[in-house]
Amino acid sequence: MKKKLVSTLLSAAMVSTMLMGCGGEASTEESNTDTQETTDEAADEAETEDAEAGEDTTASSEGGKVYYLNFKPEVASDWEALAASYTEQTGVDVKVVTAASGTYEQTLKSEVAKTDAPTLFQINGPIGYQSWKDYCLDLSGTDFYSWLTDKSLAITDGDGVYGIPYVVEGYGIIYNDKIMRDYFALADKAVDISSAAEIKNFDTLKAVVEDMQAKKDQLGIEGVFASTSFKAGEDWRWQTHLANLPIYYEFKDKAVSDAQEIELTYGDNYKNIFDLYINNSCTDKAQLGTKSVEDSMAEFALGKVAMVQNGNWGWGQISGTDGNVVAAEDVKFLPIYTGVEGEEGQGLCVGTENYMCVNSQASEADQQATIDFVEWVFNSDEGKAFATEKLGIVPFSTFTDDEKPSDPLGLEVSRYMEDSALTSVSWNFTAFPSQTFKDELGYALLDYCNGTADWDSVTTAFVDGWKLEKEASAE
């Protein structure tokens, strides 16, 4: 990648369910507070068990073994098959254990207290590192770290490197370029640009969208945007992903990565894009409470709409929709423009919650065996094929263009990241105080859609809710 993610990505706290892009929409939005359990007790238990067992933690670098505690149930069997292949080729024992969905932190706490503890595990980011730093080995001298194309993505502490991201994802406004070309070919279009690629800010986006909505019958669509889903549990794109934009810019202005209180300086910008979505949709805004993410992705796949906000994981939903009419080559991304000054240089929202760590409490032999295994995964033909097919966008220089994800949205994320003129929007939503905060913000947004509350209630839910939940999490 030529482009560097802004450093605020490294301040992210964990959203325990991985973004919808890590195997399905149900895996992103659990409470941060559920995943930040202290590990002091685990450390004491581990020391006691090791002492009782008389374990030698200074073994030589020969004869080591690997125990990987996997975070993603959806790729458990794939990791197991890869581990078996590595063992067959090298003779090194590699065990893969997968935590049940939503239980990774608890499982890690339990497993790390055992004599046979994981040698390879995952943290979600800097906050996760604070919980597990006593178990994180410095990886600054490894090839694994040297291959990271954007070193700013790593979890660092002083001169040490303690967590290395192995996959990134991005989200923005997905659009159907065929419909866009049809619009730009209209003789009576109200804008003077000729392609979606020329949309570089909110004012242009708004002009195009509102004109397309007015000409929806000519274009054969039901609305420009797919349904802004607010069915119970389906509002994460708005109370988390979209809400990330105003927080990203506020944190950027203040040069901070978290805050106990926010001012919502860019609240009007948040309203700009939200209003654009709900006022130019295929669904009346009073009916959005009945719509799911699946509904909105199907609307896009069936050609009923031209745009939908989602991430690169959405390609599977588009291509997997029965009756899909959108060709892969017509699936493109636009950044989420909101009217911020200078947003012409804004890229997609790109980040990760997946950092690999090597257990610093393991024997030297096991540590080296683990590093060797990880480096084989991300530098061998077999391992890279697995990573590309099963993990997604991998941020290592060992991957050639031919070894990158072939799906159109993955390619789009890579294209934006490699554009040195653009700056990606980091995932500051991982600093959101709790799931309760996000839920309450979602309720306020839905009330606004239904006309039962004004935008001030959204602002109150955002600002006051943030402060209250930050205070509660600190108790």
Beta strands, then each sheet from edge to edge (+ up, - down):
strand 1: 66-70
strand 2: 94-98
strand 3: 120-123
strand 4: 155-157
strand 5: 160-165
strand 6: 169-176
strand 7: 223-225
strand 8: 305-311
strand 9: 331-334
strand 10: 346-351
strand 11: 355-358
strand 12: 423-425
sheet 1: 1+ 2+
sheet 2: 3+ 11- 5+ 4-
sheet 3: 7+ 8+ 6- 9+
sheet 4: 7+ 8+ 6- 10+ 12+
end
